[in-house]
Amino acid sequence: MKGTKLYSIFTGTCPVCHTGKMYQSKNAYRVSETLKMHETCSHCNTKFKIEPSFFYGAMYVSYAVGVAFAVAAFIISYFFIGLGRLHTFFFITGVLLIFLPVIVRLSRNIWINFFFKFDKDKV
């Protein structure tokens, strides 16, 4: 799968070389380090922040990713588990809170992959 945008998105690696890590901490649930990124790729020196406030655009992606998680939680809780509407609401809220760090990182990964593409010469 290396060489595809999905590889970079799901592994949190550099969108250009797919080798260097974008985040300082591999664990997204370290709350103080969830958003801490390296300035450049350790392998190919790609600068991750193209301009100041570059990742504000990831908020729009975050909304779509959050909706996808919420829809999945709704389908699982309402149709498969058979919870009522109120309990389904609480289930969706819990899923979104639990997966918040993952949603934030996925959104950033998707956003940066809009602007960079894989370069096999930099691997």
C-alpha positions, 0 to 999 in steps of 0.5 A: 500500500506504500505509495498511496495517499491512504498509506500516508493518511492511516500511518501518519507518515510524510505524504511525500516519502511515506518514510518520516513520521509527521507527529512527535508522539505515535500515541494520539491519546497523549493529550498534551502531544496529540497535535505536536508535529515535526517541522520537517520530515526527517527523511526528505526534509519536506516542510509540513506547515506550508504557511502559518495556520495551514491546518485550520483547513483540517477543521472542515475535514474534521467535520466530515470525519466526525460525521462519518464516525457518528453515522457508523456509531448510529448504525451500530448502536441503533440497528445492531445493538438495538438501543433506543434513541436516547441511549443511541445519542449517548453512544454516539457522543461517547464514541466521538469523545473517545475517538476525538484524538484519532479524528483530529489526526486523521483530519490533519493527515487527509488535509496535508495529503490534498497538497502533497503527492508521493514522490518515489524518488525521495524514498 
